[in-house]
Amino acid sequence: MKTILLAAALLLSALPAIAADIQVSGAFMRAAPVAGGNGAAFLTVTNHGADDRLVSAEASISRTVELHTHVKDGDVFRMRKVESIAVPAHGAAELKPGGDHIMFIGLTAPAKEGTKVALTLVFEKAGKIEVDVPVLAPGAMGAAMPMPMHGGHMKH
């Protein structure tokens, strides 16, 4: 019995404690009716622990997945790829239309309203967190109901 308890304690201590500090809510993307185009996911990452950074995202719905932001270039706002998105300690990063977002480039299938897209967020410290992203109507500005995702949905 002591051996089992010791093994369990060692296993638990090997898990990154920071992962439980990251919460993802309000995830959504807008419907994209045709394959080959682009799409974007929006969500809020709340950090109840130390500083972290979203460093990448993974999804099978597109050829490429990138972290993007909007920057003002003269009188025009343009999307630009970024290497990471800061998630401050005891703060939040809001990925929203017109700001930071996750870009799906070269959709391999249409993103149909009412379905969900599997998305894996990769954090510098917290590791990987899986999120099911609801697909809303074209032009939607937010998720109808926040869908919190906690560290329990991680894969390391």
N, C-alpha and C positions, 0 to 999 in steps of 0.2 A: 504494500500500500504506500509506504514512504517513497518507493521508487517512482510510482505513478504520480504522486503529488509533486515530487521534485521535477520530473519530466514536464508536467503541466506548467509549473512555475517558470521553468526555463523557456518553454515555448511562448508563454505570454510575455515574458520580458523581452523576447526578440522582436515582438511587434512594435512598430513605431507608434509611440503614444500620441504624436501630433495628429494622426489620421482621425482620431475621434474628435478633434477640435475643428474640423472642416465640415461645414454644412452647405449643401447646394439646394436652392429653392427657386421656384418660379420659372423653371426651364420651359422654353418653347421654341419652335421654329415655324416659319410661315410655309404654307403649301407651295410646292414647286411642281407644276403639272407635267413637265417634260424632263426626260433624262438628258444629260449632256450640259445642262445649265448649272447655275450655282445656287446655293442656299446659305442661310446663316442661322445659328443657334444663339439664343440669348438666355441669360440666367443670372442669379445672384449667388456669389460665394461668400459665406460668412465664416470668419476665422475667430474662434474662441481661444486660440493659443498664440504661439510665437509667429513672427513674420514668416510668410511663405510666398511662393510664386507659382502661378499656373504657367508651366513651361511648354506644354503641348496638349493636343487632343487627338483622339483616334476614333474613326468611325468607318464602317464599310459602305456607307451610302454614297461616298464620292471617291474619286481618284486621289484627291489631296485634301487634307484638313489643316488649316492654318489659323493662328491667332491674329486678329486684325484690330485696327483702330481707325478712326476717322481723323484726318488732319486738315486744317484749313490751308489751302494753297491759293493765295489771292482772295478772290470772291467765291472760290469753289471748294467744296469739301471732297476729299479723296480718301479712299480706303488704302491703308498701308499695312503690310505684314509687320508684326512685332515679334520679338524673340520670347517675351514673357509678359504676364500681367501680374502686377504686385497685389498681394492679398495681405494687408497690414494686420499686425497683431491686434486682436480685439476690435477688428474693423471688418469691412466688407469691400468686395469688388463687384460692381454692378455692370454686367454685360448687357447692353440694351441697344435698340435701334438708334443709329446716329452716334454711337460711341464704340467702346470695345465690344467685340463679338467673336464668335467662332465661325469661320468661313469654310463651307463645303464647296470645293471647286471640282467641277466635272461630275455632276451627280450621275451615278450608275443606274438609277431608277427614279421615277417620279416620287416626290414626297407628298403623299396624299393626305388631305385633311382627315383627321380622326384616327390616324395611325400614330405609331411612336417610332423614334429613331434611337438606336442604342449608341451612346456616346461615352467614351472613356476620357476623363480628365486626368492629366498627369501633372502632379505638383512636385516641386523640388524636394520638399520635406515629407509631405503627407503621402506621396506615392500616387497610386492609381485609384480613382473613384469612378464607378460606373453610374451613369444616369440614363433613364429612359426619358427622351425628350418628346413631348406631345407635339404633333403637327397641327397647327391652327390654320384658319382661313388666310388667304393672301391678304397682306396689309394689316394683320393683327398686330397689336401693340403690347400684348402681354398675355400671360397664361391666365385662364379663367380661374383656376384654383392652384395655389402654390403646391408643389410636390416636393417636400423635403427629402433629401437623400443624405444619409449619414455615413460615417466611416464603416458601418456594417456592410456596405455594398462595395467593398474594396477588393481588388485583386492585386497581389504583390508578386 
